[in-house]
Amino acid sequence: MKMDFDEDDLSSFTDLDDNGFPVSSSVDVESHGEEVEGEMSLPVGDVCSSTSDFAIDFYLSGTNWSELVRDEGDEVPKNGEKVKKALVQRDLFQVWGISKSSKRPGVSNPSTPKKRQRSVIDDFASGSALVGERKGAECNGRSRPHSCPFYKKIPGTSFTVDAFRYGAIDECSSYFLSHFHYDHYGGLSKKWSHGNIYCTDLTARLLRSCLSVNPQYIFPLEINAEHVIEDIKVTLLEANHCPGAALILFRLKDGKCYLHTGDFRASKSMQLYPSLANHHINLLYLDTTYCNPKYSFPSKDDVLAFVVRTTLKFLSKQPKSLIVVGAYSIGKEPVYLAISQALGVPIYANASRRKILQSFGWPDLSKKLCSCTESSPLHVLPLSCLRYENLKEYLKTCKQQFQTVLAFRPTGWTYSERTASHLDLIRPVIKGDVTIYGVPYSEHSSFTELREFVKFLKPEKIIPTVNAGNAANRARMQSYFKEWLKV
């Protein structure tokens, strides 16, 4: 992880504020969040004040406390000279006094192992549907696991959330999984033996069928029901993300409430969840994938209507067309289900994906699946494969039956402010016999949806879980949070 301050700047921190963050007169608080010559200045507030709010403190520290603090005067001999010890990870929850000190501090900033690159031929030939969402730093069996950072831990408990890539975590007895996407379950395999895994029933089935995780470690929890785990009240709530995804609410014995959103798309219906409406949230772990004012997504229903409308219009002109929908291992199901229903055709998916989809236990979906490419003009492929060259090659395998390809890439990253409220203005990429539409079907919250959700919850503190590795991003997000939480 890139350090937010030059190493020389670190030595200038001689004191800590009441939240345990470094106090330095060298930080210019008037530069409104701009980075100047490698230093990050804060957009608002006085970081030297003991009354500084959480957002300012958190963003000054970066996402990992270990990047900023070393023990005063801590030096070790090296090559005949005294040098300062490496930075150690400091747990902010300990600094705030809401969790006990661990017996052994973690060591941060390990090298990131290289990711194995897969070709589209691998994906088509192997039938693997577990690609596309592998987008985070990975930890394979040959690499030393990272030390679990504080923001993966739930203070006052022995719980962690989506922290499987760190192996066995000191003082952690219960591991929670928000949903079955690789950047969250990475580290789980049939060799897992480090502790109990808690998740929704659907996610539990996927852990068993896809990863062969030992069932003795899997504990499915009923959604919308309160469970008591190690004297902590835990409630899983529908996250409106992918099948089996859950918000996780932790209620401690001292009355504190912590909400972890995992990945989610906020909606007005969440304001009707009794567990959220009736409890004050002290700490919110927030999915900030699209925490940028330029993102204001249309509703899912509006995007689905556009996809169906576009498909019918295209087929009226090109009846011998193959319809392709890109998807992750799970997620985006409503897109191809809507097309299937409108056309009255089954859905072709390879064996790997069919196994996953059938494990959902959704009869309406299972009965629509087929195993023969020639049995349906509607095919589901990995989202990462929806490029012209790949689709051109794929069409060749079906050339006797289809003459053209109409493909949809349903992701929020295709969003455009110009077409946000007028989806019919979306223009496809057309090259030869291949037509690709990028449609803003997002399973993450837009900026406006995040704002409404935070204003409804009014949490005391917010920890962003996505896009917080860049100083400028952190500065921008903290200013948004501060504005949203104004009384």
N, C-alpha and C positions, 0 to 999 in steps of 0.2 A: 504494500500500500504506500502511495506517495505521501511523504510528510507535508503537512500544511505550513510548517515554518522551517526556515533554515536552521541547521544544527546550532549555529552561533546564537540564534534567538532563544533556544531552549535554556541556555545557561542564564538568561536574564530574568527567568521566572524565579523570584526569591520568596514568594508568598502565595498563599491560596485563599480564595474567597470562601464565604460560608458554605458554598456548594462543593468546595474541594477543587475548584478550577484555578488555573494559574493566573495570578495577577501580574501584569506587566505594564509599566508606563510607556514601553516602546510601541504598544499597539495603538495605532491611530484610529479612534472611534468615530472620526468625522468623515471618513472616505466612502461611506454608504455602500459597503459590501464589495468594493472593487479590490482586486489583487494588485499590489504595487511592489515590483521588484521581489517577488517570491513571498511576500507577506500577505496575510489575509486580514483586512480590517472589517469591523462589524458594521452592519447597516444602521443599527439603532442602539441606544442605551449606553450605560456606563458599566463596563465589565468589572471595574474595580469596586463597584458598590456591593455591599453585602445584601442588598435587596434586588440584585440583578435577577431577571426571570430565567426560567429553565431554558427557553429557546436560545437566548443569547449564550448562556453558559455551555449548553450542549454543542452549539455550532462552533464556538471558540475551541473546544477541546477536540473537534473532529469526531468521527464515528468510533474511534478507538483511543481510549485514554492513554494507552501505551505509547502513542506517537508523540506525546508531549512531556511526560514527566520522568525524571530519573531522580534517585535519592540524592539529596544534597551532600556533596563531598564524598560521594561513593566512587572510589577510584581503585583500579587494580593495576599491578605492574605488567608491562608488556614491552619486550625488547629494550629493557633497561629504563623505560619511561613509564610514568603513571598516566593512565588513560581512564576516562570515565566508563563505568559499566554500561552495558547495553540497556536500552529502555525496557521497562517491565510493564506488563499490563496492569493497570489500576482499575479496580471495579468501582464504577461510579456509585453503585448502590451501597457499597460499603462506605464511601465518602459521605454519602447523604445520610448514613446511619440507618438504612432500612434493610440491611442484610449483614450477617456476621462475616468477619474476616476469614478468608480461606486459609488452609494450612500451607498451601504452596502456590505462590504466584505463577501465572502463566508466562510464557515467553512468546512475544508477538512477532509479527512480520516475517513469517517463514517464506521461503521461495515458493512460487506458485507452480505446480506441476503443469506440464504441457498437456493440452487436450489432444486426444486422438482424432484425427480428421477422417471423416467418412465421405465417400463419394456418393453421388446419386445412384450409381450402379449398385453400391452396397445396399442402399435403402430399398430399391426395387427388387433386387435379387433375394435378399434375406427376408424381406417382408417385415422388417423392423419398423414398428410404429413408435418406439421409445426414443426417437430423435426429434430434434427441432426445439425442444424446450431445455436442452442442456446448455444453458447460457451463462452459468456462473463459474467461479473458480472451482475446480474439481480437486478431489483428493483421492487418488487411487491407492491400491493396496501397497504399492512400492514406495509411496511417499510418506514422510512423517506428517501425521495429522496436525492441523492448525490447533492452537490453543483456543478454546471457546471464548469469544469476546463477551463482555458483560451484557450487551444488548440482545443476546440470545437467551439470557437467563431471566427467570421471573423472581424478583426480589422477595425475600421472606419465605421462600419455598426451596425444595430440592428439584424444581422443574426447569426444563428447557423447552424451547419451541423451535422446530425445524433446525436442529443442531446435530444431525447425525454424522456429518462429515468430520466431526472432531473426535470420533471414537469414544472411549470411556471418559466421561467428564467428572472431575473431582466433585464430590458432594452432590451429584445428580443421581436420583433414583428413578425419576419418571421423565420420559421423553415424549413430547407431544408433537404430532404431525398435522399440520393444517390442511394439506391436500397432496394429491399424488402427481406432482410435477417435479422433475428431476432436481431443479435448483432448490427444492425444499426437502426431498427425501434422499438426496445424494449421500452416500455412505451406508445406506441400508442394503443388506444382502442376506443370503441364507446363513452367513457366518455371524450375523448380529447376535450378541449375547451380553450387551452392556447394561440392559435394563428394560423395564416395561415400556411399551409403545402405546400411547393413547391416541385414538383418531375416530372418525366416523365409521359406521359399519361398511359403507361402500369402499372407503379407502382401505379398510382392513382386508376386504376381499382381494383388492388389487395387490396388496403387499404379499398375500399368500400365493396368488395365482401367477403374478408377474415376476416377483423377486424371490419367491420361495423362502420368505422370512419364517423362521420357526414360530408356529402358532402359539407356543407357550409364552412368547414375549408380546403378543398382540392382544390388546384389550379394547375392543370396539365400544364406543359410547353412543347411546341413543341421543339424537339431536333434540334440542328444545327441552331437555330434561336435566335437572340438577343432579350431579354426582359428587360424592364426597371421596376425595383421594388424599390420603395423608392429612386428614383434618382440614383440607382446603376444598371449598365448594367450587366445582367446575361445571360450566354450562357451554355446550357447543351450539352454535347458531348458524343458520344458512348464510353462506357468504356470497351467493350470487356470482360465483366465479366459474368453476368447472364442477362436474359431478363429484360429490363427496367433500367439497371444500367447506371449511367451517371457520367462523369467528370463534375465538376461545376466550371466555370470560372466567377470570379467577377471582374468587372472593375469599379473602384471608380472615383468620379468626379475629384480627384486630379491626376488622371493618373495611380495610383497604380493598379497592377493586381495580384490577388490571385487565385491560382488554387488548388481545392480540388479534389483528385482523387477518393475519396470513396474507394471501392475495384475495381481493374482494372488489366487487362493484357496488358501491353504496347506492341505496335506493330509498325512496320515501317509506317503503314498507318496513324498513329496519327501525324507523322511529316508533313503530307499533310493537316492537319486541318488548315484552314486559321486563325482561332481564336488563335491557338497556334503559328503558324509560323510568324504571324504578330504582336505579342505583347510580350514584355519582362515581364517575370514572377518575381515579387518581392518576393513572398512567396509561397512555394509549400508544401501542405499537402500530404505526400506520403505514399501509401500503401506499407509497408515494410515486408509483411508476409514472403517472401522468400529472404530477404536481407542477403544472405549468399553465398559466392563464390561456394559452393558445388552444388548449384542448377542452372542447365542450361538445361531447359526443351526442349524436342523435340517439334516440331510444333503440334498444335491440329490436323491438317490433317494427319500427320504421325501416331499419336496415334489412330485416328479413323480407318485408314487403317489397323493397327495392330489388332484392336479389331474385325473388320469384317473378316480379314484373319483367326484369331484364332477361331472365331465362326464357320466359314464354315468348317475348318479342324476338329474341335471337333465333329460337327454334322455328318460329313462323317463317323466317327467311332462309334458315339453314337447318332443315329437319334432320339431316344426318350429322348431327353434332354430338360430340362427347362432352358431357358436363363434368367438370372436376372441381372439387372443393378441397382446399388445403386445411389441415387440422393438426394439432399436436396429438400426443398419445391419447389424451382426453381433453375435452373442451371443443367448442364450435359445433357440437352435435345439433343444436337447433337450426343451423344453416342448412345442412344437408337433409335434415328431416323435413324442413319446410319445402325444399325443392321436390323431395320424394313424394310428399303429400300432394303438391300441386300437379305433378306430372303423373301420379299414380304408378310410379316405378319403384323397384327395389333399389337397395344401396349396395354397390360393390365395395368391399374392403378386404385387404389381405388377411391371412390367417391370424397374424399377430394382433391386428386391430379388432378383428371379430371376437377374439378371445377376451379382449379388454371390454368391448362394448357389451358382450353377453353377460359379463360379470356384474354389470350394473343392476341386472334384475328388472329391466324395463321391457315388458312384453311387447309394447307397441314398436320399440326399436328393434328388438331381437328378431321379430317376425319379418322385418323389412330387409334384413341382411342377406346377401347372396355371396357365393364363393366363386362364381364364374364371371370373368370380365365381359363375356358376350351376353350375359343375362340382363344387363342393365346399361343404360347410357349415362348413369350417374356413378362416378367413382370418387372415393376419398383417398387422398394421398398426403404424405407428410408436407406440412406447410413450407418447409425448407426446400422442397423439390419444385415449387411452382415458379419456375423460370422458363424462359422461352426455349432454351436448348434442351432442357429436360422434357418439357411437354412435347416438343417436336419429336424426340426419340420415343416417347411413350405412345404418341399417336401412331407411329409406324407399326407398333405391335397390334394395333386395332384397325389398321387401314382398310381392311376388307369391309368393316362394318361402319366406320365413321370417317368423315372427310375433314372435319374441323374440330377444334377444341375451344370450348368456352370455360374459362377457369376463374374461380373467385379466391382471393386472398383476404380472408376476414380477420383483420387485426386493427387495433387502434392506431398503429404506426402509419397506416395509410390515410389517416384523417387529414382533411384540408379545411381551413376556415372558409374557403370560397364555396365549398359544396356542403357545409355542415347542415344547413337548413334547406338545401335544395339538392337532394341526393341524385336527382336525374341529371344534374350537371356533371356528374362523375364521368370522366372519359377513360376508356380502357387503353391498354397498350396492345396494339395490333401489329403482328409481324407474320406475314404469310398466312398459314392456316390456324394460327394460335392467337386467341384473344384473352387477355388477362385483365380482370377488374380487381382493383384494390378497394375493399369496402370497409368502412370504419365500424366493424362489429367488434366491440371491445368487451372483454371480461374483467377489465380493471376500471376503477373509478376515474372519471374525468376531473378536471380541476374544479368545476362548479359542483360536482357531486361530493368531492372531498370537503369543500368549503361548507356545504350544507350539513354534512355528517358531523364535522367537527363543531359547528355552531350548535347542533342539536345536543351532542354529548357534553360539551363544555369541560373537557378533561383538564386536570391541573397541569399535566406535563405530556409532551408528545415526543416519541422517538420515531423518526422516519426509518423505514426498513429498505428503501430502494433509492438509488441515485444519490446517496449521501457521501460518496467517496470523493467528490469534487468540492473544493472550498466555495466556489462561486454558487454551485447548486445549493449547498447548505445555507449560505447567506441568504439566497433568495427564499428558500423554503421557510427559514425562521421568520422572515418578515411577513410571509403569508400567515403563518400560524399566529403571530402576534396580533395581526389585524383581525383574524377570525375570532380570537378569544377576547377581544375588547368587550367590556361590559356595556 
